[in-house]
Amino acid sequence: MADPATVSNFGGNITFTPRQHYSPRSEAEVLEILKKHRGQRIHASGSLHAWSAAAQSDDIYLTLEHLNSVEVSRDSGEPIATLGAGCQIKRALAELDKQGLTLPAVGLISEQTIAGSTATGTHGSGRHCLSHYLETVRIAHYGADGEPTITEVSGDVELAAARCSLGCLGIIVALTIRPRPQYFIEEYLAVYKNLSDVLAREFDWQLTQFYYLPWRNDFLAQHRRETTNRRSWLAPLYRWHWFLTIDIGLHLIIRFLVQRLRSPWGVKTFFKYFALSLVPRRWHVVDKSQDHLIMEHELFRHIEMEIFVRGSELAVALDFLRCAFVEFDGQRGFDDDTRAVLGQFQLLEKLNAPRERYTHHYPVCVRRVEPDETLISPSSGGDEDFYAISLISYALPAERAGFVGFCDFVAPAMTALFHGRCHWGKYCPSTPQEIERLYPKLPEFVAVCEKFDPERRFANDWQQEVIFPAK
């Protein structure tokens, strides 16, 4: 047990001081902690590479970095991986790669733990979110007799709940997932004026992610697809170029404009005339899957909100976002018809309220996600693909009022107009009423929670508020 100390998340927007902090080294130790603190509220976190209050705990707080094993066995010839809850994605990828395997979906960053990423519905591009692929989830909780126990969840509604649970069922200690053989991806970058031109190429380039570039209204697409070709001889040069110019250079420029100059004019000028000069277009490069799919977004502190919309709503959602950028930059972005619709949802007053000016300063990343077999992941339900729209700010933590005000308008507006769902692990201002409307299977999720944790010892204050508001 560690002495109580203030804990901060990666973004610096969430801080808390748990009453007691543990880092158990085994499942048995987890059960001992539950036994010792029976009747108290207990919560676990992953790597804290998130921006919502999902990991916050003022009571008994567990970090599971020591439960980081990676074990691969064969089931009827097919490999299955058992991962400790505290195993970071980058460790899982490295260990699986030694056996010629990889995860079935890979996100933009690899700092998260496997339990934290799946519990919040973290995703990659062009496939289901990682939660969808879980075969079993091992959860420490209190049994019907009140004693600490571990249940391995493996079927039907309970598994659909456990795959993306926000930690509300108990303490996740391990999970199993079927890895796939390591594969290669071909990638090239191209710029388009129209969204339709980007989407028209997704049929052949299924793993594409693209960026809407504010203040010039272009789209930069990272076209990606699986290939049987070998790694390109240009791949190392491409990796270094991307790392130095995008992961480092682009972010240093943006940080300078936002944190030092504090110049809206500089931001808009950079995007209009200079940003694309950093991009290595027309290179067709083949590289190992995770080398193409993962970026180094953890190098510089930032804050992020991500909203999921269905494919049929993507075009109008991005156009709404473009108008919101203009509006919050101090000009008139929305036309009279849009303002009338906002008025119907009681959002016009929020739009017209006095606020700090906000000039958006980062490319808007858009990724397609196939619908998941979960109950409450942001891409769950239906048979239509979702698109995750990421909004990122590199403003200093003390200077984020403009971004927060922007998100506090955009999130409910996109929920009302396009049924947009906020990512559970990003900045998430959704209300209980919105969540109830967005997730038709929420009652089933709550019922599973009632079975595993009838006294709600494992949900923190934020989860109590947004998932269980009636109790």
N, C-alpha and C positions, 0 to 999 in steps of 0.2 A: 504494500500500500504506500502510495506517495503522499507527501504532505499536500494539503489543499493549496492550489495555486491557480492564478487566472489563466484560462485557456483562450486562445484566439484562433479563428479559422484563417485559411489562406488569404482570403480577401480583406481581412482586418475589419469586417463589418459586424462580426458576431464575437462577443467576448462573454465569458461566464466563469464563475468560481464554484466548482463542485464542492460539496461538503466532504466527500471522500473520493479518492481517485485510485483505481486499481489497474494493473496490467498483468492479468493472469497468464500463466505459461502453459496451461493445459485445460481441457474440458472439465477435469475434476476440480481444478481451482475455481473455474466459473461457478460450478455447483456449490462449492463451499461459500463463495461470496453471496450467492442467492440465499443460502441457508442462514448465513450470518445476518443478512439484512432483510429477512422476511418481513413483509408488511411495509417496507419502505419503497420508494420509487427508484428504479434502476434503469440506466440508459447506457448504450454503447455508441461509439462513433468509429468512423474509419480513419482516413488520413486527414480529415478536416479540409479537404480540397473541395469545398462547397460554399454556397453563399446563403442558403436558407437556414432556418433555425432547427433543421432536422436533427442535428447532432447535439444541440444544446442541452445541458443538464446541470441543475443546481443541487442535485442530491447525490446519489451514488453513481459514479461515472466510470465506465470501463473503456480502456483502449486495448485492442486485440492484436497489436503488432507482433506478439510472440506466437500467435496461432497463424503461422504463415507457411505451412507445409504445402508441397505440391507432389501428389502421388498419382501415378498413371497405372491403371490396371487394364486387363483385356476382358471384355464381356462378349462372348461368342465371336471373338476375333476383332471386335470393334473396341478402340480405346475409350476409356472413361477416366476423367481426371477428378480427383478429390482435392479440393483447395481449402486451406484454412481460411477462416473469415478475414483475418488480418493480412492476408497475402496481397501485396500490391499488384496491379495489373502488369506492370513492367517485369516483376519477378515471375509471374505466371507465364508470360510470353517467353521470357528467357529460358525457363526450365522446360517448357513444352517444346521450344525450338530445338533443344538438344536431342529430342526424340523425333524430330521431323514433323512436329505438330504445332498447331496454333489455336487460338480461340475462334469460335464461329463468327464473332463480331468484335470489332476493335474500334474504340472511340478516338477522339481527337487528342486526348492526353492519356497518360498511363500511370499517373501518380495515385489514383484512387485505389482503395482496397476493393477486393472482389465483392465483399459483403456490402460495403457502402455504395458501390456503383450499381449493383443489381437492386438493392433495396430502394433506390431512388429512380430507377428506370433509365440509367445512362445508356446511350446508344452510339452507333457509328453512322455510316452512310450507306444506304442502299439495302440494308438488311434489317431484321428485327432488332430490337434492343437486346442487350446481353441477358436481361432477366428472362426473356422468352425461352432461352436455351437451357435453363436449369432443369436437371433431372430430379434432384432431391435437395432439400434444405434441412440442415440439422439445427434445431432451435432449443436453447435452454430456457425453461420456464417453470412455473409451478404446476404440478399435476392436480388431478381432481382431489387428491388427499392433502393438498397443500404443501407437499414436499417437492423440492427442486428435482427436476428430471430433464432428460433430453429426448425430444421427439424428432424422428426423421420423417419429414413430410415428403410424400412422393406421389400423390395422386389427386386428380380432379380439382374440386373447388379449393381445397386447402393448399394445394401446390400453387394454384393460380394466385392465391392471396400471398403466399410466402415468397413467391418470386420477386414481387415488388411490394414490400411490407412496411417500409419506413421504420422498421424496428419495432412495430407495434405488437407483434406476436410474442416477442421475447428476445433473447440475445442469440443472434445467429453465430454459430461456432464453426460451421463448415458447410460446404455445398459441393455437389457434383455436377459436372457439365461434360458433354461429349465434345472433345476437341475435334478439329478437322485436320487433314494433312496440310502441312505448310504449302503455301502457294505464292505465285508471283502476280504482280499487278503492273499493267502498262498505264502510264499517265502522260497527259500533255495538257497544257493550259491554253485557253483561247478567250477572247473578249467578244461580247455580243451586245448589241443595243437593245434587243428584245428578249424578254423572258421566254417566249415561245420557242425561240431558236435554241436556247439552252435545253429546255425540256424535250425538244424533238430528238435530241441526241442521247437521251437517257436509255432508250431501248437498246442501243449498242454499247453504251458506257454506263452500266448499271450502278456502279459505285461512285458516280460523280457527286461531288459537292461543289457548290458555287457561292459566289459572294456578290451581293449588291453593293456597289460602290457609291456611297453618298456624295452628293454635290457634283457628280458628273453623270449619274443615272445609267451607268453601264453595268454589265454583269461579267465577272471573271469566273470562268468555269475551270475546275480541276477535273477534267474528264478521266475516269478510271474504269478499268475492267480487268477481270482475270485473264491471264494468258498462260500458254504453255511455253512461251519463249524464255530463254535464259536471261539472267541479269545483264543489263546493258553495261558495256565498258564505261559509259558516261555516268553511270549511277553514282559513284563516289563523288565526282565533280558536282553533279546535280544536288546531292545531299548537302555538300559544303556550301554551294551557292545559296541554296534555300535557307540553310541555317544562318549564314552570315548576313544575307540581305533581307530575309523576311523575319525569321525568328529573333534576330538581333537588330538589324538595321532599321526595319520598318518600325519596330516597337520603340527604339530609341528616338527616332524622329517624332513619333506620336507623343511620347512622353515629354519631349522637349517642348513641343507646341502646346500641349495641354497643361503640363505641370510647371513649366518655366515661363514661357511667353504668355500663356493663358490667352491665346489669340484665336478667336473664331475665324477671322479673315485668313490667318495662316493655315488653319485646318482645311478650309474650303479650297484655298489656292493649291495646297499640296495634293489634295485628291483630284482636283480638276486637271492639273498639268504635270504632276511628277510621280504619283503613286505607281502608275503602270510601268514606269521605267525600271522598277525593281523586279519585275516579274519575268522569269525566263520562259517566254512563249515559244511555241513550235518545237520544243524538245519532246520527242517521244522517248520516254525512259521506262525501262522495266527494272523493278526492284522487288525485294521481299515484301510481303504484305504489310507487316507492321511498320516497315521503314517508310513506306508511302503514306500509310494512314495516320501515323502519329506525328503531331507537331510538338513544339516546346513551349506551350502556353503557360507553363508554370514558372518561366524564367522571370517574369515581371508581375508584380501584384496588380490585380484588377478586380472588377466586379462584373457579374454577368446575369442577365435574365434571358431565358429561352422560352419561346412560345411555340407550341405545336398546333398546326392547322391541317385540315384535310386537303388533299391535292386539289380538289375542286374549288377550294377557297384561297389557294396560294396567290394567284395573280391579284385579286382584289385586296388581300391582306398586305402584300408588299406595296401596292399603290397607296393604301391607307398609311402605311409606315412612312413612305416618302413624304406624304403631306404632313404627317406629324412632325417629322424632322424640320420641315420649313416652319411650321407653326411655333414650335418651341425655340426656334432660332430667332424669333421676333418678327416674323412676317406672316402673311395670311396664306395658310396652306390648304385649308378645307373650304370647299365651295358651300353654297347655301344649302344644297340638298343634303350634304353630309352633316352639316351642322343641325339640320332639322332632325335627322335620324339620331344623332347624338343626344339631342334634347329629349327624344322619346325614351331614352334609357337613362335619363337624369345624369348625363355625362357632360353636358354643355357647360354647366356651372363649374365643374372641375377644370375644364379646358380654359374657361375665361377667368379663373381665379388668379390673383397676383402670384407670380412664381419667378424663380430664378431662371434666367436664360440658359438654355442648354443647346450646344452645337455638337451634334453627333460626330465622333471622330474616329470611328473604327469600321472596317468593312463588316457588313451584315452577312454572317455565314448561314447558308441554307443547306440542309441535308435531308434526303428522303429516308423515311423509316417505314418498314413494313409493319402492319398491325400485329400486335402481340397477343399471346394467350396468357394474359394476366387480368387482374380485376381493376387495378387503379394505376398502372403505368400510363404516362401521358400519351403513349401511342397504342393504347389498348382498345379493342372493340372494333367491330365492323369489318368490311372487306376492302376498304379504300386506304391507300397509302397516306401517311402523314408526312408533313414537312416541318422540321424543327428550325425555327428562326432565332438566331443568337444575337443578342444585343449586348455589347461589351463597352465598358468605360475604363479608361486608364487614369481618371482623375484621382488625386490623392484622397485617402479615406476621409479627411476632414473637409473635402471640397466636392462631395458627391451629391449635394442637395439637388442640383439640376438634373442629374441622371435619375435619382430616386423619384423626383417629381414627374419626370418623363415616363418612367416605368409605372408609376402609380396611376397614370392616366391611360397609357397604352394597354396595360394588362387587362383592366376591366372592359375597355373599349373593344379589344380584339376578342375577349370572351363573349361579350354581348353580340357583336356583329358577326363573328366567324367561328364561334364555339372554340376559341383558342384555349389551350391548356398550358399552364406554366409548368416547367420542369420542377420536380420536387426538390432537387438539389441545388438549384440556382436561386436567385432572388425571386421570391414567390409571394406576392401580395394578395393572392386569391382569398376570397372570403368563404366561410362555411357554406353560404347559400350558393355561391358560384360552383364550388366543388360538388355539392349535392346535385346540381343540374348537369354538370359536365360528365359525371361518372355514374351511369345508370346501374352499375354493379356495385356501387358503394355499400348498399345494405348487405350484400353477400360478404363483402370484405369485413364489415363491422361484425357480422355474425361469427366469422372465423376468429376474429380478435377476441370476441366474448368467450369463445371456447378455450383459447390458449391463455388468455389473460383477463379473466372476468373482473378482477379488481383494478385493472388498468395500471399496473405497476411499471410497465415498460414504455408507455407513451409519455413524452415530455409535454410541457405546457402548450407549445405550439401545436403539436399533434392533437392534444386534447381539444384545443379550440377549433381546429379546422376539420378534423375527422370525426370527433365525438362531441359535437356542440350541445347535444341534448342532455348530457349527463355530467 
